[in-house]
Amino acid sequence: MKRYYLFPLLLFAAAFIVDKQFYIGGFERTFLRTASFINYEHKEELIDELRFYRASGGKKKILVLFGNSRTMTFDNAYIESRYPGWILYNFSVPGGTSDYYYYFMTQFKKHGIRPDFIYFTVSPQGFNTTPSIAMDEVMLNGLPVSFITKNFTHYSVDDLSNYFAKKSFWNYQYRPKLGLIVERLSNESQIRTLQRFLSTTHTTLIQNRGSVPAAADYSASQDPELALISAKSTWRDFLSPFHLSQNQVYFTDRCLKTAQELQIPSLLLWARVGPHLRRLKNETTVGKTADGKNQTIRSLWQPVVNELAQKRGSALLDMNYGETIGCDLYYDASHLAAQCFPDFTDYLFDSMKISPFYRP
């Protein structure tokens, strides 16, 4: 074998080693622009906490919530005062989707973890295969190589190549900006502020078992013009064009099936979004049926998810067009204000009773 055949392998190895030098000694604090990875890291700790609580004979019933950024702001103090017999373990993460939920359901099955009830949060946004802004955060931060490899037939070639490239080369994943590095190095208070924020966020997640409650007096914007701009931006970035992901349908079905096998009652949850985004999903044409009728995101997505839930003895809780809460305040087009989360909490606890497998 000629030695120059080894050159590509040596070049790859050198690039791999050099790439990791940026992550020695906390240097990444000079260019990180998000703290969402903290949420994903904490969920691995949370499952251990949940296992310990069950193994130690904890008396309270356990509610597990799988969700996204729309379901992160629950207040445990409110739950403890209103529903003292229950404890919430919140596995919500930014951008949470059904493949992430299914990964944890496989862990529940492996370790014999049986909560008393589970909610799986679903949304059209998480089922879209063609967002303008790539939604790869769940794969990169939340799913191990073993899970991706085992379920590779349910990811596109682009998803897989992107995953393994970014997992191999962290600078490709985080895209450090020289200007930001220089700015933070010249003003170290920015690095200290980021470090405090990361530490505070992690502590909050631990104390609240995965939730990040916000102060109820944190004012939600009621400017109708800003709300419309936010809705159009979300639509453009994540929902247009819209093509239903059969892979996310598959993972949602696996979640419900695994819950059935473990005899855990569960429901799908379509968390509420703002009125402008609700209108766009309900009225804007995104395709045509075989007989030429207009299709909206709601008409395309909701029947599929409803059928999926019914097949597994579950149901879809539609907070957008069905029975819902009275509070209608938002931080942006997608996220309920903290003032609404007491009502949201009551809605979840009241809705558990509709599951045919619910055990009061």
Stockholm file with secondary structure:
# STOCKHOLM 1.0

chainA/1-360         MKRYYLFPLLLFAAAFIVDKQFYIGGFERTFLRTASFINYEHKEELIDELRFYRASGGKKKILVLFGNSRTMTFDNAYIESRYPGWILYNFSVPGGTSDYYYYFMTQFKKHGIRPDFIYFTVSPQGFNTTPSIAMDEVMLNGLPVSFITKNFTHYSVDDLSNYFAKKSFWNYQYRPKLGLIVERLSNESQIRTLQRFLSTTHTTLIQNRGSVPAAADYSASQDPELALISAKSTWRDFLSPFHLSQNQVYFTDRCLKTAQELQIPSLLLWARVGPHLRRLKNETTVGKTADGKNQTIRSLWQPVVNELAQKRGSALLDMNYGETIGCDLYYDASHLAAQCFPDFTDYLFDSMKISPFYRP
#=GR chainA/1-360 SS CCGGGGHHHHHHHHHHHHHHGGGSTTGGGGTCCCCHHHHHHHHHHHHHHHHHHHHTTCCSEEEEEECCGGGCCCCHHHHHHHCTTEEEEECCCTTCCHHHHHHHHHHHHHHTCCCSEEEEECCGGGGBSCCSSCCCHHHHHHCCHHHHHHTGGGSCHHHHHHHHHHHHCHHHHHCCCHHHHHHHHHCHHHHHHHHHHHHHHHHHHHHTTTCCCCCTTSCCCCCHHHHHHHHHHHIIIIISSCCBCHHHHHHHHHHHHHHHHTTCCEEEEECCCCHHHHHHHHHSEEEECTTSCEEEHHHHHHHHHHHHHHHTTCCEEETTTSSCCSCCCBSSSSCBCGGGHHHHHHHHHHHGGGSTTCCC
#=GC SS_cons         CCGGGGHHHHHHHHHHHHHHGGGSTTGGGGTCCCCHHHHHHHHHHHHHHHHHHHHTTCCSEEEEEECCGGGCCCCHHHHHHHCTTEEEEECCCTTCCHHHHHHHHHHHHHHTCCCSEEEEECCGGGGBSCCSSCCCHHHHHHCCHHHHHHTGGGSCHHHHHHHHHHHHCHHHHHCCCHHHHHHHHHCHHHHHHHHHHHHHHHHHHHHTTTCCCCCTTSCCCCCHHHHHHHHHHHIIIIISSCCBCHHHHHHHHHHHHHHHHTTCCEEEEECCCCHHHHHHHHHSEEEECTTSCEEEHHHHHHHHHHHHHHHTTCCEEETTTSSCCSCCCBSSSSCBCGGGHHHHHHHHHHHGGGSTTCCC
//
